[in-house]
Amino acid sequence: MSQKVFVTGATGFIGRLVTDLAVKEGYSVRGLSRRDEGDALLMSLGATPVRGDLTNAELLTEESRNADIVLHLAFDHDFSKPYQQLVDTEIAAVTALAKGLEGTGKSLVVTNGTANVAADPNGGETDESAPLADHFLTNRDVAEKHALSFVDKGIRVVSIRLPQYVYGRGNATGFAAQLIKMAIKSGESVYIGDGEYCFSDVYVDDAAQLYLLAAKHAKPGDIFNGTGHTTTTYKAIATAVSELVGVPDRSITRDEAVARWGPFLAGFIGVTNRASNRKAVEQLGWKPVGPGLLWEVRSGSYVAVAEKFMNEAAAL
């Protein structure tokens, strides 16, 4: 009999690929879905939809109790809400999932972000032991610590820290696509300061693979940076976007960024982060092989995304 996997965020950008991959590897997959479209997507992938969301504590506990592996990718991305409220929802959801797994030794793989940690002062890469940064995104670290505390209750909890940019497959909702949309709307592609600071990224297929590897091979309490590349600068991505949509690129100040985008997005784009994937590569045998973000923007799946956005803008 195949092992049972329960996936939250199963209809999301990464979650649908995790679901597809798990089904193809022979797992019996049940995925959380909030609407009819999500149900149809999961059924098309060979998974069983479970109607609910992160606030349905009893449902989450029941599903985790009946699963051999739980992969938790869902997160409330409604940033019109206070960020702490989103973190509180995450903590409550993990508590509900863990309740069904206590004492079983089964895997609960949760999701966090690499942007939580402080940048290396010399511009190098950081590992999973790096100290926290002093900015708003560190709120989510509380949720990771809470999840890892359930190791003491007999659960094989593992945390995957995803980078700021998970990209590929023409995703029109992620942050890479938002840079394209904002450039079209404003008529320019901008970066903060000199733009010569790096961010971390990962191709979505590589990220999906990491979740299953962690569920199968990680030790209780392990944390892994799920990054594919760490050398792309914001000036480089702004230049690639400007070339893609035919607008100029230029530098703006941090104050201008806040006025233009609001404090959350300006803060997000201002995060300096180079998180090493060495631990995941060496301990799990992970091999991120997807194309780079700059190539994806210039020649890959975001060419169609840009065309779609430009057509929408022209129709207004």
JOLIN-V251765 format. One record per residue. OMEGA is omega in degrees with one decimal (NA if undefined). BURIAL is 1 if it has 16 or more other C-alpha atoms within 10 Angstrom, else 0. Layout:
omega={OMEGA & OMEGA}
burial={BURIAL & BURIAL}
This chain:
omega={-178.0 & 177.0 & -178.6 & 179.2 & 173.3 & -176.4 & 167.7 & -173.8 & -172.9 & 180.0 & -178.8 & -175.8 & 179.0 & -174.4 & -179.2 & 176.9 & 174.1 & 179.4 & 179.7 & -179.0 & -179.5 & 178.2 & -178.9 & 177.4 & 173.7 & 177.1 & 170.2 & -168.2 & 170.4 & -174.9 & 178.6 & -177.7 & -176.6 & -175.5 & -176.3 & -178.6 & 178.0 & 177.3 & -178.4 & 178.9 & -177.3 & 178.5 & 178.0 & 178.8 & -178.2 & 179.3 & 178.3 & 179.7 & 175.9 & -174.5 & 178.7 & 176.7 & -173.4 & 179.6 & -179.3 & -172.4 & -177.8 & 177.9 & 180.0 & 179.8 & -179.3 & 179.9 & 179.4 & 179.3 & -176.9 & -177.3 & 171.9 & 179.5 & 174.7 & 177.7 & -173.6 & -179.7 & -175.9 & 173.5 & 178.8 & -177.6 & 176.5 & -173.9 & 168.7 & 175.9 & 173.2 & -175.5 & 179.3 & 177.5 & 177.7 & 178.4 & 178.7 & 176.0 & 178.0 & -179.7 & -179.9 & -180.0 & 178.8 & 177.5 & -180.0 & 178.8 & -178.3 & -178.8 & -179.5 & -175.2 & -173.8 & 176.5 & -175.9 & -174.6 & -179.5 & -174.8 & 168.8 & -179.6 & -177.3 & -173.3 & 175.3 & -177.9 & 177.1 & -177.0 & 179.9 & -170.6 & -179.9 & 177.4 & 173.8 & -176.4 & 179.3 & 177.8 & -179.5 & 177.5 & 175.8 & 175.9 & -174.0 & 179.0 & -177.2 & 179.3 & 179.4 & 173.2 & 179.1 & 175.8 & -169.5 & -174.5 & -178.6 & 174.9 & -174.9 & 177.4 & 177.0 & 179.1 & 178.0 & 178.3 & 178.4 & 179.6 & -177.7 & 178.9 & -179.0 & 170.9 & 179.9 & 178.8 & 172.3 & 176.8 & 178.5 & -178.0 & 178.1 & 179.0 & 172.9 & 177.0 & -179.5 & 179.7 & -178.6 & -173.8 & 168.1 & -164.9 & 174.5 & 176.2 & 175.8 & -179.7 & -174.9 & -176.5 & -177.1 & -175.1 & 177.6 & 178.0 & 179.8 & 175.8 & 178.4 & -178.7 & -179.4 & 178.6 & 178.4 & -176.7 & -175.2 & -178.1 & 177.4 & 177.4 & -169.4 & 174.7 & -175.2 & 178.4 & 179.0 & 177.9 & -175.3 & 173.1 & -169.7 & 169.8 & 177.7 & 178.8 & 176.9 & 174.6 & -169.0 & 179.3 & 178.1 & 178.4 & -179.6 & 179.5 & -176.9 & -179.6 & -179.7 & 176.2 & 179.7 & -179.8 & -176.5 & -166.1 & -175.3 & 176.6 & 177.5 & 178.3 & -180.0 & 173.4 & -179.6 & 169.7 & -179.3 & -176.4 & 176.4 & -177.7 & -178.6 & -172.1 & 179.6 & 178.1 & 177.5 & 176.3 & -180.0 & -179.6 & 177.4 & 178.2 & 179.0 & 178.8 & -179.2 & 178.1 & -178.1 & -173.1 & 174.0 & 176.0 & 178.1 & 172.9 & 178.8 & 178.9 & 171.1 & 178.2 & 177.6 & 178.4 & 177.0 & 179.6 & 178.8 & 179.4 & -175.9 & -170.9 & -171.1 & -173.2 & -176.8 & -176.4 & 177.5 & 177.4 & 179.7 & -178.9 & 178.7 & -177.4 & 173.7 & -172.8 & 173.6 & -174.0 & -176.9 & 176.6 & -172.4 & -177.7 & -179.5 & 179.8 & -174.9 & -173.8 & -177.2 & -176.5 & -179.9 & -179.2 & 177.3 & -173.3 & -176.2 & 179.3 & -179.8 & -178.4 & -179.4 & 177.0 & -179.8 & 179.6 & -174.8 & -169.8 & -172.6 & -169.3 & -178.4 & 173.5 & 178.1 & 177.7 & 179.7 & 179.2 & 178.3 & 179.8 & -179.4 & 176.8 & 177.7 & 179.9 & -178.7 & -177.6 & -178.4 & NA}
burial={0 & 0 & 0 & 1 & 1 & 1 & 1 & 1 & 1 & 1 & 1 & 1 & 1 & 1 & 1 & 1 & 1 & 1 & 1 & 1 & 1 & 1 & 1 & 0 & 0 & 0 & 1 & 1 & 1 & 1 & 1 & 1 & 1 & 0 & 0 & 0 & 0 & 1 & 1 & 0 & 1 & 1 & 0 & 0 & 1 & 1 & 1 & 1 & 1 & 1 & 0 & 1 & 1 & 1 & 0 & 0 & 1 & 0 & 1 & 1 & 1 & 0 & 1 & 1 & 1 & 0 & 1 & 1 & 1 & 1 & 1 & 1 & 1 & 1 & 1 & 0 & 0 & 0 & 0 & 0 & 0 & 0 & 1 & 0 & 0 & 1 & 1 & 0 & 1 & 1 & 1 & 1 & 1 & 1 & 1 & 1 & 1 & 1 & 1 & 1 & 1 & 1 & 0 & 0 & 1 & 1 & 1 & 1 & 1 & 1 & 1 & 1 & 1 & 1 & 1 & 1 & 1 & 1 & 1 & 1 & 0 & 0 & 0 & 0 & 1 & 1 & 1 & 1 & 0 & 0 & 0 & 0 & 1 & 0 & 0 & 0 & 1 & 1 & 0 & 1 & 1 & 0 & 1 & 1 & 0 & 1 & 1 & 1 & 0 & 1 & 1 & 0 & 1 & 1 & 1 & 1 & 1 & 1 & 1 & 1 & 1 & 1 & 1 & 1 & 1 & 1 & 1 & 1 & 0 & 1 & 1 & 1 & 0 & 0 & 1 & 1 & 1 & 0 & 1 & 1 & 1 & 1 & 1 & 1 & 0 & 0 & 0 & 1 & 1 & 1 & 1 & 1 & 1 & 0 & 1 & 0 & 1 & 1 & 1 & 1 & 1 & 1 & 1 & 1 & 1 & 1 & 1 & 1 & 1 & 1 & 1 & 1 & 0 & 1 & 1 & 0 & 0 & 1 & 0 & 1 & 1 & 1 & 1 & 1 & 1 & 1 & 1 & 1 & 1 & 1 & 1 & 1 & 1 & 1 & 1 & 1 & 1 & 1 & 1 & 1 & 1 & 1 & 0 & 1 & 1 & 0 & 1 & 0 & 1 & 1 & 1 & 0 & 0 & 1 & 0 & 0 & 1 & 0 & 0 & 0 & 0 & 0 & 0 & 0 & 0 & 1 & 1 & 0 & 1 & 1 & 1 & 1 & 1 & 1 & 1 & 1 & 1 & 1 & 1 & 1 & 1 & 0 & 0 & 1 & 0 & 1 & 0 & 1 & 0 & 1 & 0 & 1 & 1 & 1 & 0 & 1 & 1 & 1 & 0 & 1 & 1 & 1 & 1 & 0 & 1 & 1 & 0 & 0 & 1 & 1 & 0 & 0 & 0 & 0 & 0 & 0}
